[in-house]
């Protein structure tokens, strides 16, 4: 381990500034390096793709059908690894990271689960309920829910604090 202390990249920006596309690309590169090293240590196979979507760096780990990467694709594992990756990026860049990590299509699978959850809640409202509350979820998942709810012609708002923050759906 080196005794050299590196200055964070982009240290002059405040946490509230919106990152530029080049800063997001840099964030993706730092995250990809971290994930690649993690995969090497864990002896897991995977290809890493970096993208910028909706003002966030998006890092996807993909692999062939029989790959051992599926051990990392469970939602809780992806969430934990995403937080570790965000911390690694923040340590390197000096900036808060909102990057999204997808492992083995886990984000698409979660999007499908959330869509089913929203459709079930809307069915409750159409059956006479005034509102339907969904379970607590991350800010990213709540954003996905808000988008699906809006597409369905209903309204949604987030309620609660911290780990209890959840979405409530009502008629528009």
Helices and strands as residue ranges (DSSP letters): H 21-42, E 47-53, E 56-62, G 68-72, H 75-93, E 100-103, H 106-126, E 131-133, H 139-151, E 154-159, G 162-164, E 166-171
